[in-house]
Amino acid sequence: MEERRVEQARTGRRRTKGMRRREEIIRTAREIFSQKGFAETRVTEITEKAGIAKGTLYLYFRSKEELFLAVIRDAAERLRHSVAEALHGVEDPLERVRISVPVIFDTCRREAALYLAIFQQSTFVDSEHAAEMQALYEPLACDFQKTIEEGVDKGVFHVGDPQILSHGVFGFLASLIHRWLLMEASGETPEGYVEKMVDTVSRFFCYGLVGTALPEPDEIGREL
């Protein structure tokens, strides 16, 4: 029994050490991908900065693409955590939407180089990983979908399909944030643009969610 406990303790320490090593590789890769982008980053640059052998990295990640996906997953999880933390204790669906928008923009601004790299370099990921990369932001969309569904159930929101809307919202945000980050990188962001953008998007989402539902197709002609 004692030998079993000792072995379990050793296994636990090895697992903890492995998790820490993996997290360190991801942090190092995040820094280099942010600086150079996916296509220009070499695996040896990551291993040298992390202070590990190339073979060690491949114990955790089979390829550069897989490591890039891990960096994106980490960014998505941290973004989701930031939103969840800001929404803690907030029950009103409309208020949850209003609070979420500036948190998303603020998080992207704090790590502008990383998110710009993700938006710009994701096209270099091979087709084998394309679907997986798209799925990384699925939890965020699902969180928003649940908020919409709660709002519909409470009679606060008047919309169509919450799933379609949630994915549409994130597609819209991704496009807008990408354009904004390009402006930031080139130093062409007008003064007050970010604040105006956050306010405009918040108002747009909130108005659209609580506004009058679109008429059914067979009702449109009768209203003209």
Secondary structure, 3 states (H helix, E strand, C coil): CHHHHHHHHHHHHHHHHHHHHHHHHHHHHHHHHHHHHHHHCCHHHHHHHHCCCHHHHHHHCCCHHHHHHHHHHHHHHHHHHHHHHHCCCCCCHHHHHHHHHHHHHHHHHHCHHHHHHHHHHHHHCCHHHHHHHHHCCHHHHHHHHHHHHHHHHCCCCCCCCHHHHHHHHHHHHHHHHHHHHHHHHHCCCCCCHHHHHHHHHHHHHHHHHHCCCCCCHHHHHHHC
